[in-house]
Protein backbone atom coordinates (compact mmCIF):
# COMPACT_ATOMS: atom_id res chain seq x y z
CA UNK A 1 0.00 0.00 0.00
CA UNK A 2 1.27 3.44 -0.78
CA UNK A 3 1.70 6.14 1.83
CA UNK A 4 -0.66 8.43 -0.07
CA UNK A 5 -3.49 5.89 0.24
CA UNK A 6 -2.78 4.78 3.82
CA UNK A 7 -5.65 5.34 6.24
CA UNK A 8 -6.24 4.14 9.79
CA UNK A 9 -8.06 5.15 12.94
CA UNK A 10 -5.07 4.01 15.00
CA UNK A 11 -2.56 6.39 16.55
CA UNK A 12 1.13 5.54 16.76
CA UNK A 13 3.86 6.31 19.30
CA UNK A 14 6.51 6.39 16.56
CA UNK A 15 6.35 7.02 12.82
CA UNK A 16 9.49 6.31 10.78
CA UNK A 17 10.23 7.80 7.37
CA UNK A 18 13.33 5.88 6.27
CA UNK A 19 14.76 6.98 2.91
CA UNK A 20 11.27 7.26 1.36
CA UNK A 21 10.40 10.95 1.25
CA UNK A 22 12.40 11.62 -1.93
CA UNK A 23 9.71 9.70 -3.82
CA UNK A 24 6.64 11.34 -2.29
CA UNK A 25 5.11 14.76 -1.89
CA UNK A 26 6.72 15.20 1.51
CA UNK A 27 4.68 18.25 2.57
CA UNK A 28 1.48 16.34 1.84
CA UNK A 29 2.72 13.22 3.63
CA UNK A 30 3.75 15.17 6.75
CA UNK A 31 0.34 16.90 6.90
CA UNK A 32 -1.41 13.55 6.49
CA UNK A 33 0.67 11.47 8.91
CA UNK A 34 0.65 13.96 11.77
CA UNK A 35 -2.95 12.88 12.43
CA UNK A 36 -1.70 9.29 13.00
CA UNK A 37 0.78 10.36 15.68
CA UNK A 38 -0.22 9.99 19.34
CA UNK A 39 0.14 13.01 21.57
CA UNK A 40 3.72 12.83 22.83
CA UNK A 41 4.66 10.60 19.88
CA UNK A 42 7.79 11.08 17.80
CA UNK A 43 8.79 10.98 14.16
CA UNK A 44 12.11 9.52 13.02
CA UNK A 45 13.26 10.93 9.72
CA UNK A 46 16.19 9.38 7.81
CA UNK A 47 17.66 11.09 4.74
CA UNK A 48 20.92 10.98 2.85
CA UNK A 49 22.71 13.69 0.94
CA UNK A 50 25.62 13.91 -1.39
CA UNK A 51 27.67 17.03 -1.99
CA UNK A 52 26.35 17.17 -5.55
CA UNK A 53 22.71 16.44 -4.64
CA UNK A 54 20.88 18.09 -1.74
CA UNK A 55 17.38 16.63 -2.08
CA UNK A 56 17.17 16.64 1.71
CA UNK A 57 16.99 20.43 2.14
CA UNK A 58 13.37 20.97 1.01
CA UNK A 59 12.24 17.85 2.90
CA UNK A 60 13.83 19.05 6.13
CA UNK A 61 12.30 22.50 5.62
CA UNK A 62 8.84 21.02 5.08
CA UNK A 63 9.18 18.78 8.14
CA UNK A 64 9.49 21.90 10.33
CA UNK A 65 5.97 23.00 9.34
CA UNK A 66 4.43 20.06 11.26
CA UNK A 67 7.16 18.97 13.63
CA UNK A 68 9.66 20.45 16.05
CA UNK A 69 13.27 19.35 15.84
CA UNK A 70 14.47 17.45 18.92
CA UNK A 71 17.87 16.03 17.95
CA UNK A 72 19.87 14.51 15.09
CA UNK A 73 22.81 12.31 14.32
CA UNK A 74 24.82 12.19 11.11
CA UNK A 75 26.89 9.34 9.74
CA UNK A 76 29.12 9.81 6.71
CA UNK A 77 30.98 7.59 4.31
CA UNK A 78 31.99 7.17 0.70
CA UNK A 79 29.72 5.76 -2.00
CA UNK A 80 31.09 5.42 -5.48
CA UNK A 81 33.88 7.87 -4.72
CA UNK A 82 31.48 10.51 -3.46
CA UNK A 83 31.00 11.61 0.14
CA UNK A 84 27.55 10.68 1.45
CA UNK A 85 25.98 11.81 4.73
CA UNK A 86 23.00 10.11 6.35
CA UNK A 87 21.04 12.29 8.72
CA UNK A 88 18.60 10.81 11.18
CA UNK A 89 16.36 13.27 13.02
CA UNK A 90 14.04 12.86 15.95
CA UNK A 91 11.02 15.16 15.69
CA UNK A 92 8.09 16.03 17.95
CA UNK A 93 4.62 17.16 17.00
CA UNK A 94 4.75 20.95 16.69
CA UNK A 95 3.91 22.78 19.90
CA UNK A 96 4.25 19.83 22.30
Phi and psi restraints in degrees (value plus and minus 20) as a CYANA .aco file:
   2 UNK   PHI    -104.1   -64.1
   2 UNK   PSI     134.9   174.9
   3 UNK   PHI     -82.1   -42.1
   3 UNK   PSI     -55.3   -15.3
   4 UNK   PHI     -84.1   -44.1
   4 UNK   PSI     -50.3   -10.3
   5 UNK   PHI    -116.2   -76.2
   5 UNK   PSI     -28.6    11.4
   6 UNK   PHI     -83.1   -43.1
   6 UNK   PSI     112.2   152.2
   7 UNK   PHI    -161.6  -121.6
   7 UNK   PSI     124.5   164.5
   8 UNK   PHI    -181.6  -141.6
   8 UNK   PSI     138.4   178.4
   9 UNK   PHI    -116.2   -76.2
   9 UNK   PSI     -26.2    13.8
  10 UNK   PHI     -94.8   -54.8
  10 UNK   PSI     135.5   175.5
  11 UNK   PHI    -137.7   -97.7
  11 UNK   PSI     124.8   164.8
  12 UNK   PHI    -137.4   -97.4
  12 UNK   PSI     126.6   166.6
  13 UNK   PHI     -93.3   -53.3
  13 UNK   PSI     -55.4   -15.4
  14 UNK   PHI    -157.4  -117.4
  14 UNK   PSI     115.1   155.1
  15 UNK   PHI    -142.6  -102.6
  15 UNK   PSI     109.7   149.7
  16 UNK   PHI    -134.5   -94.5
  16 UNK   PSI     106.2   146.2
  17 UNK   PHI    -130.9   -90.9
  17 UNK   PSI      78.6   118.6
  18 UNK   PHI    -127.9   -87.9
  18 UNK   PSI      81.8   121.8
  19 UNK   PHI      36.6    76.6
  19 UNK   PSI      13.4    53.4
  20 UNK   PHI    -136.6   -96.6
  20 UNK   PSI     -42.9    -2.9
  21 UNK   PHI     -90.6   -50.6
  21 UNK   PSI     -33.8     6.2
  22 UNK   PHI     -86.1   -46.1
  22 UNK   PSI     -43.3    -3.3
  23 UNK   PHI    -121.3   -81.3
  23 UNK   PSI     -18.7    21.3
  24 UNK   PHI    -146.5  -106.5
  24 UNK   PSI     146.8   186.8
  25 UNK   PHI     -99.1   -59.1
  25 UNK   PSI      73.0   113.0
  26 UNK   PHI     -79.8   -39.8
  26 UNK   PSI     -59.6   -19.6
  27 UNK   PHI     -81.5   -41.5
  27 UNK   PSI     -61.1   -21.1
  28 UNK   PHI     -87.1   -47.1
  28 UNK   PSI     -61.3   -21.3
  29 UNK   PHI     -86.2   -46.2
  29 UNK   PSI     -62.9   -22.9
  30 UNK   PHI     -80.4   -40.4
  30 UNK   PSI     -66.4   -26.4
  31 UNK   PHI     -82.6   -42.6
  31 UNK   PSI     -55.6   -15.6
  32 UNK   PHI     -94.3   -54.3
  32 UNK   PSI     -67.2   -27.2
  33 UNK   PHI     -97.3   -57.3
  33 UNK   PSI     -37.3     2.7
  34 UNK   PHI     -81.9   -41.9
  34 UNK   PSI     -48.4    -8.4
  35 UNK   PHI     -93.2   -53.2
  35 UNK   PSI     -34.4     5.6
  36 UNK   PHI    -112.8   -72.8
  36 UNK   PSI     -22.7    17.3
  37 UNK   PHI    -113.3   -73.3
  37 UNK   PSI     108.0   148.0
  38 UNK   PHI     -84.1   -44.1
  38 UNK   PSI     134.4   174.4
  39 UNK   PHI     -80.9   -40.9
  39 UNK   PSI     110.6   150.6
  40 UNK   PHI      65.0   105.0
  40 UNK   PSI     -21.4    18.6
  41 UNK   PHI     -94.7   -54.7
  41 UNK   PSI     147.6   187.6
  42 UNK   PHI    -147.4  -107.4
  42 UNK   PSI     138.6   178.6
  43 UNK   PHI    -136.7   -96.7
  43 UNK   PSI     115.0   155.0
  44 UNK   PHI    -130.4   -90.4
  44 UNK   PSI     104.4   144.4
  45 UNK   PHI    -139.4   -99.4
  45 UNK   PSI     101.8   141.8
  46 UNK   PHI    -138.8   -98.8
  46 UNK   PSI     104.6   144.6
  47 UNK   PHI    -159.3  -119.3
  47 UNK   PSI     133.1   173.1
  48 UNK   PHI    -137.1   -97.1
  48 UNK   PSI     141.2   181.2
  49 UNK   PHI    -168.0  -128.0
  49 UNK   PSI     127.8   167.8
  50 UNK   PHI    -136.3   -96.3
  50 UNK   PSI     135.6   175.6
  51 UNK   PHI     -74.7   -34.7
  51 UNK   PSI     -58.0   -18.0
  52 UNK   PHI    -103.9   -63.9
  52 UNK   PSI     -35.0     5.0
  53 UNK   PHI    -154.8  -114.8
  53 UNK   PSI      97.5   137.5
  54 UNK   PHI    -136.9   -96.9
  54 UNK   PSI      39.8    79.8
  55 UNK   PHI     -88.3   -48.3
  55 UNK   PSI     -33.8     6.2
  56 UNK   PHI     -95.7   -55.7
  56 UNK   PSI     -48.0    -8.0
  57 UNK   PHI     -77.4   -37.4
  57 UNK   PSI     -71.4   -31.4
  58 UNK   PHI     -87.2   -47.2
  58 UNK   PSI     -50.9   -10.9
  59 UNK   PHI     -86.9   -46.9
  59 UNK   PSI     -66.2   -26.2
  60 UNK   PHI     -81.7   -41.7
  60 UNK   PSI     -61.1   -21.1
  61 UNK   PHI     -81.5   -41.5
  61 UNK   PSI     -65.2   -25.2
  62 UNK   PHI     -86.6   -46.6
  62 UNK   PSI     -52.5   -12.5
  63 UNK   PHI     -82.9   -42.9
  63 UNK   PSI     -50.3   -10.3
  64 UNK   PHI     -92.9   -52.9
  64 UNK   PSI     -31.2     8.8
  65 UNK   PHI     -94.9   -54.9
  65 UNK   PSI     -49.0    -9.0
  66 UNK   PHI    -131.1   -91.1
  66 UNK   PSI     -43.2    -3.2
  67 UNK   PHI    -151.5  -111.5
  67 UNK   PSI     130.6   170.6
  68 UNK   PHI    -116.9   -76.9
  68 UNK   PSI     118.3   158.3
  69 UNK   PHI     -90.0   -50.0
  69 UNK   PSI     113.4   153.4
  70 UNK   PHI    -128.8   -88.8
  70 UNK   PSI     -74.9   -34.9
  71 UNK   PHI    -184.1  -144.1
  71 UNK   PSI     148.4   188.4
  72 UNK   PHI    -169.1  -129.1
  72 UNK   PSI     138.4   178.4
  73 UNK   PHI    -155.9  -115.9
  73 UNK   PSI     124.8   164.8
  74 UNK   PHI    -144.3  -104.3
  74 UNK   PSI     119.7   159.7
  75 UNK   PHI    -146.2  -106.2
  75 UNK   PSI     113.7   153.7
  76 UNK   PHI    -144.2  -104.2
  76 UNK   PSI     138.7   178.7
  77 UNK   PHI    -188.8  -148.8
  77 UNK   PSI    -195.1  -155.1
  78 UNK   PHI    -127.9   -87.9
  78 UNK   PSI     118.2   158.2
  79 UNK   PHI    -156.2  -116.2
  79 UNK   PSI      92.1   132.1
  80 UNK   PHI      41.7    81.7
  80 UNK   PSI      13.5    53.5
  81 UNK   PHI      60.7   100.7
  81 UNK   PSI     -13.9    26.1
  82 UNK   PHI    -139.1   -99.1
  82 UNK   PSI     120.5   160.5
  83 UNK   PHI     -91.5   -51.5
  83 UNK   PSI     109.3   149.3
  84 UNK   PHI    -144.3  -104.3
  84 UNK   PSI     118.6   158.6
  85 UNK   PHI    -142.2  -102.2
  85 UNK   PSI     109.1   149.1
  86 UNK   PHI    -122.9   -82.9
  86 UNK   PSI     109.8   149.8
  87 UNK   PHI    -136.3   -96.3
  87 UNK   PSI     107.6   147.6
  88 UNK   PHI    -137.3   -97.3
  88 UNK   PSI     102.5   142.5
  89 UNK   PHI    -134.9   -94.9
  89 UNK   PSI     126.8   166.8
  90 UNK   PHI    -127.8   -87.8
  90 UNK   PSI     103.8   143.8
  91 UNK   PHI    -145.1  -105.1
  91 UNK   PSI     128.8   168.8
  92 UNK   PHI    -130.9   -90.9
  92 UNK   PSI     136.4   176.4
  93 UNK   PHI     -78.8   -38.8
  93 UNK   PSI     115.6   155.6
  94 UNK   PHI     -75.8   -35.8
  94 UNK   PSI     111.9   151.9
  95 UNK   PHI      67.2   107.2
  95 UNK   PSI     -18.7    21.3
